[in-house]
Amino acid sequence: MDDMRHIDDHDHGLQADLERLLTTAADRRTSLRWLFAGLGAAGLPLAGCGGGSDSADGSASTSGTASTGTGSTTTGSTGSTGSTGTTGAGCAVIPEETAGPYPGDGSNRNATGVANALALSGIVRSDIRTSVATGSATAAGIPLTIKLQLVNVGASCATIPGSALYLWHCDRDGNYSMYASGLTNENYLRGVQEADADGVVTFTTIFPGCYAGRMPHVHFEVYRSLSAATSAANKIKTSQFTFPMDVLNTVYATSAYASSARNLSSISYATDNVFNDGVTLQMGTVAGSVTEGYTVTLTVGVSL
């Protein structure tokens, strides 16, 4: 069941303890290519404004190659290096999307009460595979490193050091910690990071699964600072990103993701109720393999 269909079960209205900042809408079809060089051992580009129009199945145009023999993949949009995080005539704010029914940011409840990972001791972390505080479980799956670069569209896409990002996604079986049966006391695959001097946040996690009715995706909320990332009322952007289809097919061909392969076969970017209007600004650039793990990079534009 997709995020929008789940919303009836979980009200995610926000408690207003600070005035929420508004962001401008963005054209999802904006044709730009962003690159941020020199991140991590792989030296991967951070690309968020991919070039070209969406393909027939709703996916963004990508560059790179996919090796079907080894499961090694490098795909996604790339572009020219810029000192402010992007180049070209302009840049775009990543689309605002639903936080879905399982945000765990204090805006709704689970079976035991208010679900608020932002209030947990230890939630500010890079490795989000193991629960903190009340939980102890570790999510199993193919390793995934997520690198997101935060840029200010209102300042020619200058990077935003000191900003913060809260990120969460489902496990390889399609379940969300803090909400799924048996997982209400667990909080794995959730974490907060402060952006470094280059505006980059990095998370070590596992590749998310695909549950019925939604394309695989990762949720996140952007905050002005780490101190602001303690209440959902302070968030300035809520969005999601996804992965290229060739990467999804490779990952889900492994036995541990068998249910994801079945669910993916009945959904597409074009029929997904979040990504059906295009994924140009929300398609991550992915490199890696099933055996070595993957890294996904994306530039996240917000307006400050």
Helices and strands as residue ranges (DSSP letters): H 3-6, G 7-9, E 63-66, E 73-76, E 105-110, E 113-116, G 117-119, E 143-152, G 153-155, E 158-159, E 164-168, E 190-194, E 200-206, E 218-223, G 232-234, E 237-241, H 245-252, G 255-257, H 258-264, E 285-289, E 293-302
